[in-house]
Amino acid sequence: MNAHILVVDNEQRMCNVIRQSLEMDQYSVQTAFSGKEAIERINQSDFDIVISDLKMAPPDGLAVLKYVKQKNPATEVILITAFATQETALNAMKAGANDYLIKPFKMDELHIRVERIIKQKELLKENEKLKSLQGKTDYLEGIVGKSKKMREVYELVVRVAQQDATVLIRGESGTGKELIARSVHAKSNRKDLSMVSLNCAALPETLLESELFGHEKGAFTGAAQQKKGMFEIAHKSTLFLDEIGDLSPALQAKLLRVLQNHEIIRLGGTQTIKVDVRLITATHQNLEQMIAEQKFRSDLYYRINLFPINLPPLRERKEDIPELIEHFMQQFPEKVLSTRAKLSLIEYDFPGNVRELENIISRAAIVSDKVIENIVLSTSAPGIDHQDIAMLPEQGINIDQLNKSLIEQALEKAYGNKTKAAGLLGVSRRRLYSMMKTYGIDD
C-alpha cells in the first residue's frame, strides 16, 4: 500500500527529517509547519495518515486531530508530544488518535506505528472485499470469517453435509471444530433431530464407555437403572465425538466394531442394538504420529478419516480478526474498543485461537470503562511455573547484567522483531525500547 502521509510540526527541521525518513520507504509525504497549514492541506487532499505535533500555536495538534476525524474518519492520526501524561494520552485517544509518540523518539518507532496502521488498513480493506462476496459463497450460520481459507472450509462442509460420510475435523484447540460439526449436521438430512456431542477427553475411560454405549441395571456399582448411551440417543441423527485421539485402545476397538456393524451392546448386557448414526469426530492431535507410536489404531483412522476438514489457526487467517472482534463486541453494546486496542489484537498470534480472542475481549470489556483502551495479552509460555523461573543463588547476582542478557536473548529469539521480543519478556514495546536504552543495547 503506497500510503499518503501528512507530517505536521512547527519545527521545520523535525518535519523534514520525518518526511525524508518516510520517503525512503516509498511513502508519499507532504509537510505542514502549522496547524492552520495542515487544515488547508487536509481540505485539498485525502491522507491515509496524519502525523502531528501536539503542542503548536492554535490550532494545535488536538484541533488538527478533531478536524481530520470530522472530515475523514478513515484517516488515522499519530500525535507527537514532549509532554506526555496519562491525561494527555487519554484525551488524545478519546478524540480518535490512533497512537502517540513521546519526544525524543527513534525513527524506527515511528516506522513501526506507520506500518501497523497500514497493515490494519489493508486488513480492513480485505475484510470489506470479503463482505462483498457474501452472496457468492454459502456461509455457515454461527461461524464468522470470510477469508479464503475459511471459504474453502465452508465449501467442504456444504459438499459433505448430505452424503452421510464420516467426517474428521482437524485443528488446534479453540479453532471452532464443534461449530463446523454443527454446521455439517445442520445442512444434512438428519437436521430435524438434535446433534449429540461428547468430549472424549472430559471423562475417565470407565465413565466414557458407559456414556458411549449405555449400561444395564447392575452392570457396575452404582448402576441403579438402565441407561441409554450416546449412540442410542443419536439414532437417526449425528454423534459428534470431540478429541477422538484421547480414546483408549480398548474403546478404539469397540468404536471400530460399531462403525463396522452399526450395532452396540450396553455395558453388562448381551443384546445387540442396531443404531443408525452419522459420526463426526474431531482432534487437535497428530493421529498419523500416534499410529506410528501405536497409540491409535490405523483401521479406526481409515474409518473416521473418510472426509477430512482442516481448520486453519487464527494466526493464518488474520483478515478475519476485525470481523470476529465486531462479532464478540456485540455482547457488550455499551463498550467501545479503541483503534489502538484493535491493532494490538490484529498483531497478536492467538495460540488459543478464536476461543482466546473471545475470552480476551470479554475480560477487557468487564474490567474497562466505556472505552476499552488496554488489552492484556498472554505472554506466558505453556508449561512454565513462574514461581520457579528465578532462583536467587547464594552468592547473589548482578541484576543489570541479568536484565541486559534477558533482553538480548529475547531479541535474538525474535530475530530482532521488537514486538515479539517484548511479548517474550512480558512488557510493552515502548517499555522494551526504554530498557534497551537503559542497558545500552543497540538496535
N, C-alpha and C positions, 0 to 999 in steps of 0.2 A: 504494500500500500504506500503510494507516494503522498505522504501527509502534507497538508498545507498548514504552516505554523506561524503564529504571530508572537513576537517577543516584545514585551513592554517593560521599559526601565528608564528612569530619568538619568541614570548613569550610562552615558552613551558607550563608554568602553565596555561595560558589562554586557550591554545589548549586543554589541558587535562580536564579542568573544563567544557568546551563546549562539549567535547566528552562524558564525564560521564553523563552530563545532558540529552543529546540527546539519549544516550543508554537506559536511564530509560524509554523512550517512545518506546523502541524496534526498534530503527533505527540502521542500520548497519553503523558504523562510522570509518573512517580512519583519521589519522592526518599527517600533514607535517609541518616541522618547518622552511621552507624557500620556496621562490618561485621556486627555482630550484628543490627541492624535490617534490613540488606539481606537477610540469610539468612531472616529472618522473612517479608519481603515476597516473596521468591522461593518460599517454601513456600506462600504464599497465591495467587500469580498466576504465569502464564506470561508471560515477556518475550521480545520479539524481540531486544533489545539491552540489555546492561548496561554502563554507563559508570562505572568505579570508580577512585577514587584508589588508588594503590599503598601509600603509607605511611600506615597508620592503626593505632590500638591494636588488638591481636588481637581478632577475626580481621581480618587486613589484606587488601589488595586481591588478593593471590595466593591467599589462602584462599577469598575470595569467588569468584574465578575457578574454582578447583578444584571448589567446591561447585556452582556453576552448571553446569559441564560434566558433573558426576556426575548431577545431577537432570534436565537437559535439554540434551543435546549440541548441539541445533539453535540454542540461544541463543548469540549472538555477544557477545564481551566486548572492550571497548576500555579499556585501562588508562591512567591519567594519573599521571605522576611528575615531580618536580622534580629527581630524582637519577638520571637515566638513564645507564646504562653498557651496554657491549656484552653483558656477562654478564647484567644485568637484563633486557634485551630478549630475549636468547636463552632465559632461563628462562621468561619470560612466554609466548613463542611455543611453547615445548615443552609448557607446561601447557595450551595451547589458546587463547591470546589471539588475537583477530583482528588487532589493531593496538594501538599505544600512542602517546600524545601527551606531549610534554615541556612542562612549565610554564616560563615563561608561553607560552600559545598564543593565536592568534586564533580567534575563534569560527567563522570561515569554514573553518578547518582541520578542526574537529570536524564541521561540517555535511558537508564533503566525505567524511569517513570514514563517517559515518552513511548518506549517500546511496549510497556504494559497497556497503555491506553490504546495504542494502535492494534495490539493483539485483541483487546476486548472489542474494539470496533469491528474488526474482521469477523470475530465470532458472532457478534450480534447481526452483522450483515448476512452471514451464512445461515443464522437462525431464521431471519426473515425470509430468505430464499427457500428454506425448508418448509416454512409455514405455507408458502405459496403453492407447494407441491401436495398439500394435504388432500386435495380432491383426486390426486392421481395415484395414491397408494392406499391400500387397505390398512389403515392404522387400527390399533387394538385398544379397546376401552380399558382405562385404568393404567395404561403404560405411556409414559412421557418420553419423548425423544424421536426426532425425525432425521437423525444423522444417517449417512449411507450404511453404516454397519447395522443400525437398528432397523432400517428399511429392509435389509436383507433378512433379518430375523423375522420380521412381520410376514414377508413373502413365504418363508419356510413354514410358519405357523398356519397360514391360510392353505398352503399346499397339502399339509399332512392332516389337518384337522378332521376331515371327513373320511379318511382312509382307514381309520381304526388301527393303524400300526402302532407298535410300541415305540415310545419316544424317550430318548435320553437327553436331558438338558444339562449342559456343562457350563460352568462359570465360577468365578470366585465368589466367596461369601458376600452377600449384600448386593448382588447384581440384579436380583429380581426373578430368580428361577421359578418360584411359585406363581408369580404373576403370569409368566409365559405359559405355565402348565394350565392355569385357569383360562387363559385365552384359547389354548388348544381345545379344552373341554367346551368352552362357550360357543365355539364355532363347529362343534361336532354334532353328530346325530343323537348323542346322549345328553345334550344340553338341558333337557327337561328335568333331569334328576340332578341333585347336588353332587358335586365332586367331593370325594372323601380324601383327606390328607393325613399323612403320618410322617413324622420326622424320625428316621431310624437311629439317629444319634441321641435322641432325647430320653430313651428308655433302656434299662438293662435287658440282657438277652431273654431272661425268663418272662418278663412282662411283655416284651416286644413280640414274642411268639404268640402269646395269648391275644395281644391286640390284633395281630395279623390274621390268625386262623380261628380265634374264639376258643372256648373251652366248655366242657360238660360239667355239670354239678359234681363236686367232689374230686375233680381232676387233680387238685393240689390243695394244700392247706389254705383255707380262706375262700375257696371257690364254692360259695354257698348256693349259687344258682347257675344255670346255663347262660352263656354269653356268646353272642354272635361276634365274629371278628370283622376286620375291615373289608376283607374280600367279600363276605356275605352282605355287609352293609352297602358295598359299592356295586352289587349285582345290577347289571344293565346300565351302569354308569361308569365313571372313571375313578381309578385309585391313583393318587399321587404319592410316591414314596421318595421323600427328600433324604439326601445324604445316604444313598444306596451303598456307598463304599464302606459304611460303618457296620454293615450286616456281618455277623459271624459266619464262618464257613458252614456251620450246621444249618443256619437259617438260609444261607445262599442255596444250599441243596434243596431245601423244602420249597423255596420260592421257584426254583427251576422246575420242580415237578408240577407246581401249579400252572406255570406257563405252558408246559408241555401237555398236561392232561386236562386243564381247565376244571379242576376239582380240588377241594380241600377236605381235610379231616380235622375236626376240632380236637384240641388237647384233651386226652382222656376218653376220646370217642373212637368208634370203629367205622361209622357210616361215612361214605364219601358223599360230598355235597357238590353238585355242579354249579359253577359260577361263570357268568359272562361279564368280564371286567376288562375295560381298556386300561392298560398300565402305562403311566408316565413316571419316569424316575429322574432324579437329579443328583449331581455330585459336584464338589469342588476339587475332588481328589484326582490324581493321575491313575486311572484304572489300569492302563497298559503297564505301568510300572508295578502296580500291585499284583497284576497277573504274573509278571516276571519274578516277583518275590513270593509267589504262591500264597498271596493274601486274598486274591479274588479269583473266582472260577472263570476260566475262559469261556466255557459253554454258556454260562449265565450272561457273560458280557455280550456274546453274539446275539443272545435272545433279546436283551434290552436295548441294544445299540442299532436296531433296525433303521431308525431315523434320528440321527443326532442333530441337536441345535446348540450351537456355541454362542454364549452370551459374552459380549466384549466387556472388559472392565471400564469403569467410568473414565479413567485416565486416557483411554483410547478413543473416546467419543466426547471430547471436551466441548464440542459445539452444542451438545445437549444441555450443558450445565445451566445457561441462562434460563432455559425453559423449565428445567427442574427446580431452580430457585423460585421462579414465579409460581410454580405449582405448589411447592411447600409453603411459601409465604401466604397463600390463600387461607391457610389455617389461622393466620394472625392478621386479619384485615386492618387492625388498628396500628400495626407496626410498619415501619418503612426501613428498607435495607439501603444503606449508603452505597454510593458507587465504589468507594474505597473498599468496603467490606465485600462487595460483589466481586471486585477484582481479585481479592485475596482468595476467594473461593474458586474462581476460574483457574488460578495458578496452581492450586493445591492438587496433589496426585490422588487423594482419596483411597488409601489402602483398604478402607471398609466400604468403598463403592457408594451406591445410591443410598443405602441404609445409613452410612456415616454422614452423608450430606444432609439427610433429613434430620438426624439427631443433632448435628451442629446447629442447624437453623432453629430447631425447636429450643435448644438450650439458650442460644443467643437471644431469641425472642422473649424467653421467660425472664432473663436477668437484665434486659435492656429497657430503657425508656422508649418513647415513641420511635426515635431514630436509632437503628442498630448500627453503631459506629465500629465496634470491635468484634472480630470473630476469633474465637480461640480454637486453634487447630492443633491436633495431636502431633507431637514430635517425638513421642516415646517409641522406641523400638520394641517390638514384641519380645517377651521373654526376659526383659531386663528388670531386675529387682533394684529400684532406685535407692533402697536403703543400703545396698552393698556396693554401690558404684565407687564411692571414695572411702577408703580406709586410711586414716592418718597414721603413717609409720612412726615408730618410737623416736627416730632421730629428727622428725619434723620434715617440712618441705618448703620450697620457695614458691609461694602461691603465684607470683608474677610469671615465673618460668613455666609453671603448670598451665596457667591460663593461655600463655602465648603458644605453648605446644599444642593445646587442645584446638585453638583457633586454626593453627597451621594444618593440623591433621584434618579438620573439618573442610577447609578449603581444598586440600589435596583430594579428599574423598569425593568432593563435589566438583572436581575438575575446574575450580575457580568460579563456579556459579555461586554468587553471594546469597541468593535466595535459598538454595538447597543447603549451603553451609550454615546459614542462620537457623534453618529448620533442624539440622543435626545438633546444634548447640542449644536449641530451645529458646532462642532470642529473636527479636525482630531484626530485619535487615539494617535498620537505622542503628540499632544497638551494636550490631556486628561491625559496622563502619567505625563507630566510636571506639570499640575495643581494639580494632586494627590500628587506629591512630595512636591509642594509648600505648600499645606494645610495639609500635614501630614496624608493623607488618605491611610490606609493600603490596600494592595491587597486583 
